[in-house]
Amino acid sequence: MNSKIKIGVSDDSSGLVINYMINNNRLKNADLDENFEPYFIKDC
């Protein structure tokens, strides 16, 4: 698979935390930085 899987996250502070965890490899035993990317969704 050459493309990354997009994870929908909110565009507020919780989405920024998830984005940080993905980009800085903060989730142990997961290769999220290689396989996934955040997709910001505007919520209420």
N, C-alpha and C positions, 0 to 999 in steps of 0.2 A: 504494500500500500504506500503510495507516494505522497498522498495528501494527508493533512492533519484532520482529526475529528474536532469539530467545534463544540464547545461546552457553553451553553447559554447561561450567562450570569447577569445579575442586575447591574445597572450603571451607577449604583451608589457605593458606599464604603464596603459593603459585603462583597460586591463584585471585585473591588480593588484588592481585597484580601485573597480571594480565590486566584486572581490574576498573578499576584505576588507569589503565591504558593506554587503555581504551575511554572512560572518563569524562573524561579529560584530553587527549584527541585526540593521543596520543603515537605513533600509527601513521601515518606519512606516506602521502599519496595514498590515504587511506581515510576514508570518512565513517562510521566505526564508531559515533561518539557519536550520530548521527542515526538509524541503521538497526538497531543491535544493542544488546542489553542482556545482562548476565551472568545466568546462572541457576546458583546455587550447588548443587552436588551433594555430599552427605556421602559421603566415601570412607573407606577403612580407617583 
